[in-house]
Amino acid sequence: MSTYERAVRERQLADERYGTASVVDDRRVTTTSNPVNSILRALGAIAGGVAVVIGIVALIRVNWDAGFDAFPVGVAGMAFTPAVAIATLVVGLIAVAAAISPAREPKLAVGGILTCVGLGILIAGSSRSKLDLVARHGWLALAIGVVLLLSGLLMSDRLQTRRVVRAERT
């Protein structure tokens, strides 16, 4: 029995039970309040938080006297120019925002994009040197993307139906 048929049958039963009844409010709400979803959101936020912390540490270590032409600094085994440090921080903040969202779509979208970026950096090989990226940047983006994708895929939604029926007796 489909959802529509079930709703029609419930209306018929209400009409028989209460006389003439009219549905005042019929809402179907998808909720994501589930302990597993909270754990998955926390794991995604931690993954994005790693990029935020690495980006902040890199920005602190950069010698800003030379501006964006400053020499790269080493953080977590990766070389960060000022532009790459800012990009890492921004990507981390976007990942954290997607991770703490109760919906699964932002996690899937941002996770998919980061996975593709990480794979692109890894596949580019030595041609990525113009962007001042190393293979570890690719692995970082890939890891965060996979964590967000998995957390989005493993989230469970629960459909709740709320119905307010006003009965009019004749």
N, C-alpha and C positions, 0 to 999 in steps of 0.2 A: 504494500500500500504506500503510495507516494505521500509526500508531505502535504500536498494540496488536497488529496483525497481524505487524509486524516483530519485536516482542518475543516473540511466540509462536513465530515461525519460528526466531529465535535460540535459544530454549530447545530446540526440536526438534533443531537442529543440534548443540547441546551434548550432548543425550541420545544422539544417534547416535555422536558422536565419543568420548565418555568413558564410555559405558555409562549407568547411571542417575545422573543429576545433579540436584541440587536448588539452586535459587537461594537463596543465603544473604542477599544484600543487593542490592536493586535500587532505586537512587536516581536521580532526575532532578533536577538542580540547575540553576537559572538563574543564570548569572554575568553580571556587568556590568563585568568587568575588560577594558576596551577603551580604548586611548588617546583615541579620540574622546569617549568618555563622560567621561574625566577632564577634557578640555578644556571640555566642556559644563558639568560641575559647577563648574569654575573660573569660567567666565563668569557662571553664576548666582550664585556666591558674590560676585563683584565687583559685580554689580548690587545684591544685597542689602547689600553692604558700603557702597555709596554712601549708602543710606538710614541705615545705622548711623552713619556719619561725620557726615552732616548733622544727625542727631538729637543726637549728642553735642556738636557745635559749638553747636547751638541751646540745649541745656541749660546749657552753660558760659556763654553770653552772657546768659541770662535773669537779671534782677535778682530774686533770690529773697527780698528783703526784703518784697515784697508778696505772697508765696506764689503761689497759682494765679491771682491777679488781676493779675499783673504785665503790663506792656505787652509787646506783641509785639516780637520782635527779628528782624532781617533776616539770613537765611543763604541763599546761593545764589539770590538774587532772590525768596525766599519769606518771608512773615511767619510767625513761629512763636510762638504762645502757649506757656506751659509744658505745657498738656495736649497740644497738637499735637506739640510736641517729644518728649514721652514716647511718644506714639502712634507717631511716626515711628521712634524708636529700637526700640520693641518689634516693629513690623512688619518693620524691617530685620533684627533678630535672628531672627525666624521665617523670613524669606526666606533668610537665610544657612544656617540649620539645614536647611531643605528642599533647598537647592541642594547642600549637601555630602553629603546622603544618597545612598547608592548606588542606591536604588530610584527609579523614575520617578514613582510615585504621589504622594509628597509635593510634588514639583515641579509636577505637574499640578494638584493640589488648591490649593496656596497660590497658584500662578500664576493659576489661574482666579478665585479670590477677589479677588486684587489687581487683576486686569484689570476685574472687575465694579465694585470700589470706585472705581478710577480713572475708569471710564466714568460711574459714578454722580455723582462729584464734578463732572465736566465737564458732564454733562447738567443737573445741578441749577442751574447758572447762579448768579444772584444770591441764590437762596434758601439757599445754603450759608453765607451770611455769619454766621448764628447759630453755626455750628461753627468759625468763624475759619479757614476753608479758602479758598485761592485756586486758580485754575485750574492753577497750576504743581504744586500738591500732587496734583491729579488726573493730570497728565502723568507725574509721578514714579511714582505707584502703577501707572499703566498701563504704563510702560516696564519696570518691574521685573517686573510680572505677565507681560508678553509674553515677556521673556527667559526667565523660569522655564518658561512654557508651551512655548516652542520647545525649550529644553534637555530638557524631559521628553519631548516628542514625537520628538526626533531621537536620543534614546538608543537604542542597540541592545542587545538581550539575546541571549545565546547559551545554548542549552540543552545541557548536558552530562549524559551518562548514565554512571553508574558501576555496574558490576555485579560482584559477587564470586560465583563459582560454585564450589561444593564438589562434586568428582566422587567418586562411590563406585563402584569397579569390582567386578564380581561374578565 
